[in-house]
Amino acid sequence: MKTAYSLTATLSLLFCSSFVNAQNYTIAQSGVATPQNKKVLLLKPATGQNNIVLFQTQMRVNTDGSPSSYHPQDPVGKVKAINNVCNAITVRKINSDSNLCFTNFSKAIQVFEHWRDTGFKTVPAGFRINWKNVLAAVNMDGTDVPCVFKTGPHLGYFGSLTALKNDLTGDLGECQLKNQVNSMTVPALVLVGGDNVVKTFGARVGDLLVAFNPKTQIVTTAIIGDTGPPDNLGEGSVNLNMKLKGETVPPTTKQEAFKLSITDVKVLVAIIPGSRTFQVQNNKPYTAENIDARIKNWLEQAGFETRAEFITLMKSFQSNLN
């Protein structure tokens, strides 16, 4: 059964700080995230440095960090992988900047499969493949190749990376799995790439945030866990989008994963710039629970008596985003 809130049981707890309402915050700056032309607000309180970056957007789904994200034998994500491999690699002709994953998908997959069948040692003549931003690497006979799990429940899958790391020392797991922010278990937002107003207003990887789906009335806490392309303001991890939609069954194929995209409503997102350092000690590896606890504590220190007050604040500026 869908619930009104996908937060921990602390949602209704009152905090002991002074009351803060929407009137305490004003729009300090506004800008537009291009090319989608979505308005972004920088909200500042009357006193203090507890700024908020606010916008509303539809939400694609991001699978990176999940060990079931990409599979070399299922490059289009039909039966095993929850994503197609073109979201992990770029395929270009020599001396061309055009990514065949966008302009000629079938050819890009053909080039990938040839590369795969050589043990990732030889890219077909005339082409180049970039993959290290998303796929974990392992050195084989002096050459870096994509890491493929050789043991465990994800045998045969690629290891997938995220920009935010758990900063573990010692055993990082096969294909660095333990050091990634798993999109299947952690609610995370992808930070839009390139030069944009969201970054200008201070948002960075690791910052905390609150997201509200006005259609389901579900609110959840999250973290910026990865970076993405410059053309898309909204992209959430599998876990974040599942929570916002009220879904409980994780996807097993690309088709199921992409159904988690939120396209029928604009999600209201409030990023807390600079919060990446707030109480981060002793709260790694990142989990939904310790992210939620950190935001609870930030709200208390910022003067919000309840989380509902923070949602009210977000909603009060929604008309300014149209």
C-alpha positions as CSV (number, residue, x, y, z in Angstrom):
1,M,0.0,0.0,0.0
2,K,1.3,3.4,-0.9
3,T,1.9,5.7,2.1
4,A,1.8,9.5,2.2
5,Y,5.5,9.7,3.3
6,S,8.4,7.5,2.6
7,L,10.6,8.7,5.5
8,T,11.6,7.1,8.7
9,A,9.4,7.1,11.7
10,T,10.9,10.4,12.9
11,L,8.8,12.3,10.3
12,S,6.3,13.5,12.9
13,L,8.8,14.3,15.6
14,L,9.0,17.9,16.8
15,F,12.3,19.6,17.2
16,C,13.3,21.9,20.0
17,S,14.4,24.9,18.0
18,S,12.8,28.2,17.1
19,F,9.9,28.2,14.6
20,V,10.8,29.0,11.0
21,N,8.2,29.5,8.3
22,A,8.2,30.6,4.7
23,Q,8.3,34.3,5.5
24,N,11.8,33.8,7.0
25,Y,13.2,32.9,3.5
26,T,13.3,35.1,0.5
27,I,14.4,34.6,-3.1
28,A,18.0,35.9,-3.2
29,Q,18.7,34.9,-6.8
30,S,17.0,33.1,-9.7
31,G,18.2,31.6,-12.9
32,V,17.3,29.2,-15.7
33,A,18.7,25.8,-16.3
34,T,19.2,25.4,-20.0
35,P,18.5,23.8,-22.4
36,Q,15.3,22.7,-20.6
37,N,14.5,26.3,-19.5
38,K,13.6,25.4,-16.0
39,K,13.7,28.1,-13.3
40,V,15.9,27.6,-10.3
41,L,15.7,29.7,-7.1
42,L,18.3,30.4,-4.5
43,L,16.5,30.9,-1.2
44,K,18.2,32.6,1.8
45,P,17.0,32.9,5.4
46,A,16.7,36.3,7.1
47,T,19.7,35.2,9.2
48,G,22.3,32.5,8.9
49,Q,23.8,30.6,6.0
50,N,21.1,27.8,5.6
51,N,20.6,28.4,1.9
52,I,18.3,26.3,-0.3
53,V,18.4,25.6,-4.0
54,L,14.8,25.0,-5.2
55,F,13.5,23.8,-8.6
56,Q,10.9,21.5,-10.0
57,T,11.5,18.9,-12.7
58,Q,10.5,15.6,-14.3
59,M,12.8,12.8,-13.2
60,R,14.6,10.3,-15.4
61,V,15.9,7.2,-13.7
62,N,19.6,6.5,-13.1
63,T,21.0,3.0,-12.4
64,D,24.7,3.7,-11.9
65,G,26.3,2.2,-8.8
66,S,24.0,-0.8,-9.0
67,P,25.8,-4.1,-9.7
68,S,22.9,-5.1,-11.9
69,S,23.1,-2.0,-14.1
70,Y,25.1,-3.3,-17.1
71,H,25.8,-6.8,-18.5
72,P,28.2,-7.5,-21.3
73,Q,26.0,-10.2,-22.7
74,D,22.8,-8.1,-22.5
75,P,24.0,-4.7,-23.8
76,V,20.4,-3.5,-24.5
77,G,19.0,-4.6,-21.1
78,K,16.4,-7.0,-22.2
79,V,16.8,-9.9,-19.8
80,K,19.5,-9.2,-17.2
81,A,20.7,-5.7,-17.1
82,I,18.5,-2.8,-15.9
83,N,20.1,-0.4,-18.3
84,N,21.6,-0.4,-21.8
85,V,25.3,-0.2,-22.1
86,C,25.2,3.0,-24.1
87,N,24.4,4.8,-20.8
88,A,27.8,3.6,-19.6
89,I,30.0,4.1,-22.7
90,T,30.4,6.4,-25.7
91,V,31.2,5.1,-29.1
92,R,32.7,7.5,-31.7
93,K,34.4,7.3,-35.0
94,I,38.0,8.4,-35.0
95,N,38.2,12.2,-35.5
96,S,34.5,12.6,-34.7
97,D,32.8,14.0,-31.6
98,S,29.4,12.5,-32.5
99,N,28.4,9.7,-30.1
100,L,26.9,6.8,-32.1
101,C,24.9,5.8,-29.0
102,F,22.7,8.8,-29.9
103,T,23.0,8.9,-33.7
104,N,23.3,5.2,-34.7
105,F,22.4,3.0,-31.7
106,S,22.6,-0.3,-33.5
107,K,26.0,0.5,-34.9
108,A,27.2,1.5,-31.4
109,I,26.0,-1.8,-30.0
110,Q,27.7,-3.7,-32.9
111,V,31.0,-1.9,-32.1
112,F,30.6,-2.7,-28.4
113,E,30.0,-6.4,-29.1
114,H,33.1,-6.7,-31.2
115,W,35.1,-5.1,-28.5
116,R,33.5,-7.4,-25.9
117,D,34.3,-10.5,-28.0
118,T,38.0,-9.6,-28.0
119,G,38.0,-9.6,-24.2
120,F,37.8,-5.8,-24.3
121,K,41.3,-5.7,-25.8
122,T,40.6,-4.4,-29.3
123,V,38.2,-1.7,-30.5
124,P,37.2,-2.1,-34.1
125,A,39.3,-0.1,-36.5
126,G,38.1,3.4,-37.1
127,F,36.3,3.6,-33.7
128,R,37.0,4.6,-30.1
129,I,35.2,3.8,-26.9
130,N,35.2,5.7,-23.7
131,W,34.0,3.8,-20.6
132,K,36.0,4.6,-17.5
133,N,33.6,7.3,-16.2
134,V,31.0,4.7,-15.5
135,L,32.5,1.2,-15.6
136,A,35.0,0.1,-13.0
137,A,38.4,-0.9,-14.4
138,V,40.7,-3.8,-13.7
139,N,44.2,-4.3,-15.1
140,M,44.6,-7.4,-17.3
141,D,48.1,-8.1,-18.6
142,G,49.0,-4.4,-18.4
143,T,45.8,-3.1,-20.0
144,D,42.8,-1.6,-18.3
145,V,39.6,-3.4,-19.1
146,P,36.1,-3.1,-17.7
147,C,35.7,-5.1,-14.4
148,V,33.2,-8.0,-14.6
149,F,32.1,-9.8,-11.5
150,K,33.6,-13.3,-11.3
151,T,31.8,-14.3,-8.1
152,G,28.7,-13.7,-6.1
153,P,25.1,-12.9,-7.0
154,H,26.1,-10.5,-9.7
155,L,28.4,-12.9,-11.6
156,G,28.9,-11.7,-15.1
157,Y,27.8,-8.1,-14.6
158,F,29.9,-5.0,-15.1
159,G,31.0,-3.1,-12.0
160,S,29.4,0.4,-12.2
161,L,30.7,3.6,-10.7
162,T,29.3,6.7,-9.1
163,A,30.8,10.1,-8.6
164,L,30.1,10.0,-4.8
165,K,32.2,7.4,-3.0
166,N,31.8,5.8,0.4
167,D,35.5,6.7,1.0
168,L,36.2,3.2,2.3
169,T,39.7,2.0,3.0
170,G,40.9,-1.6,2.8
171,D,38.5,-4.0,1.1
172,L,36.5,-2.1,-1.6
173,G,34.9,-5.3,-2.8
174,E,35.1,-6.8,-6.3
175,C,34.9,-4.2,-9.0
176,Q,35.0,-1.5,-6.2
177,L,31.4,-2.4,-5.4
178,K,31.4,-1.5,-1.7
179,N,32.8,2.0,-2.4
180,Q,29.9,3.0,-4.8
181,V,26.5,4.6,-3.8
182,N,24.2,1.9,-5.0
183,S,21.3,3.3,-6.9
184,M,19.1,0.4,-5.9
185,T,19.4,1.1,-2.2
186,V,20.3,4.7,-1.8
187,P,18.0,7.6,-2.7
188,A,20.2,9.9,-4.8
189,L,19.9,12.7,-7.3
190,V,22.2,13.1,-10.3
191,L,23.7,16.6,-10.5
192,V,23.2,18.1,-13.9
193,G,26.5,18.4,-15.8
194,G,28.3,21.3,-17.4
195,D,28.1,25.0,-16.4
196,N,24.7,25.6,-14.9
197,V,22.8,27.7,-12.4
198,V,22.4,24.8,-9.9
199,K,26.1,24.7,-9.5
200,T,26.4,28.5,-9.5
201,F,24.1,28.5,-6.5
202,G,26.4,26.1,-4.7
203,A,25.1,22.5,-5.3
204,R,27.8,19.8,-5.4
205,V,28.1,16.1,-5.3
206,G,27.4,14.9,-1.7
207,D,24.9,17.6,-0.8
208,L,21.7,16.6,0.9
209,L,18.2,17.3,-0.4
210,V,14.5,16.8,0.0
211,A,12.2,15.8,-2.9
212,F,8.4,16.0,-3.0
213,N,6.1,14.4,-5.5
214,P,2.9,16.5,-5.7
215,K,1.0,13.7,-7.4
216,T,1.6,11.0,-4.8
217,Q,2.2,13.4,-1.9
218,I,5.3,11.4,-1.1
219,V,8.4,13.2,0.3
220,T,11.8,11.6,0.7
221,T,15.3,12.7,1.7
222,A,18.2,12.0,-0.6
223,I,21.8,12.9,-1.5
224,I,23.5,14.1,-4.7
225,G,25.3,10.9,-5.6
226,D,26.4,11.3,-9.2
227,T,26.9,13.7,-12.1
228,G,25.1,13.6,-15.5
229,P,24.7,15.2,-18.9
230,P,24.2,19.0,-19.2
231,D,20.8,18.6,-20.9
232,N,18.9,17.2,-18.0
233,L,18.1,18.9,-14.7
234,G,16.2,15.9,-13.1
235,E,17.5,12.4,-12.8
236,G,17.0,10.2,-9.7
237,S,18.4,6.9,-8.6
238,V,16.3,3.8,-8.9
239,N,15.7,4.0,-5.1
240,L,14.7,7.7,-5.2
241,N,12.3,7.3,-8.0
242,M,10.8,4.2,-6.5
243,K,10.1,6.0,-3.2
244,L,8.7,9.1,-4.9
245,K,6.3,6.9,-7.0
246,G,5.4,4.6,-4.0
247,E,6.8,1.5,-5.8
248,T,8.3,-1.4,-3.7
249,V,9.4,-4.0,-6.3
250,P,12.9,-3.3,-7.8
251,P,13.4,-3.5,-11.6
252,T,15.1,-6.5,-13.2
253,T,15.2,-5.2,-16.8
254,K,15.8,-1.9,-18.6
255,Q,12.1,-1.7,-19.4
256,E,11.1,-2.0,-15.8
257,A,13.7,0.4,-14.7
258,F,12.8,3.1,-17.2
259,K,9.1,2.9,-16.1
260,L,10.3,4.4,-12.9
261,S,11.0,7.7,-14.7
262,I,8.6,10.4,-13.5
263,T,7.2,12.2,-16.5
264,D,3.6,13.0,-15.6
265,V,4.4,15.5,-12.9
266,K,7.2,17.9,-11.8
267,V,9.0,16.8,-8.6
268,L,9.8,19.6,-6.2
269,V,13.5,19.4,-5.2
270,A,15.2,21.4,-2.5
271,I,19.0,21.0,-2.4
272,I,20.9,22.1,0.7
273,P,24.2,23.6,-0.7
274,G,27.3,22.9,1.4
275,S,25.6,20.1,3.4
276,R,28.0,17.6,1.9
277,T,30.2,18.2,5.0
278,F,27.4,18.4,7.5
279,Q,27.8,15.5,10.0
280,V,29.3,13.3,7.3
281,Q,31.8,11.8,9.8
282,N,30.7,8.4,11.0
283,N,27.9,8.3,8.4
284,K,29.6,6.3,5.7
285,P,29.0,4.1,3.8
286,Y,26.0,6.2,2.7
287,T,22.6,4.6,3.4
288,A,19.0,5.9,3.2
289,E,18.9,5.8,7.0
290,N,22.0,7.9,7.7
291,I,21.2,10.4,5.0
292,D,17.7,10.8,6.5
293,A,19.2,11.3,10.0
294,R,21.6,14.0,8.8
295,I,18.8,15.9,7.1
296,K,16.7,15.6,10.3
297,N,19.6,17.2,12.2
298,W,20.1,19.9,9.6
299,L,16.5,20.9,9.8
300,E,16.7,21.1,13.5
301,Q,19.7,23.3,13.4
302,A,18.1,25.4,10.7
303,G,15.2,26.1,13.0
304,F,12.4,23.9,11.5
305,E,10.2,22.4,14.1
306,T,8.9,19.6,11.8
307,R,9.7,18.3,8.3
308,A,6.2,19.3,7.3
309,E,7.3,22.9,7.8
310,F,10.1,22.4,5.4
311,I,7.7,21.0,2.8
312,T,5.4,24.0,3.4
313,L,8.4,26.3,2.7
314,M,9.1,24.4,-0.5
315,K,5.5,24.6,-1.7
316,S,5.3,28.3,-0.8
317,F,7.8,29.2,-3.6
318,Q,6.4,26.7,-6.2
319,S,4.4,29.4,-8.0
320,N,7.7,31.3,-8.6
321,L,9.1,28.3,-10.6
322,N,6.4,28.5,-13.3
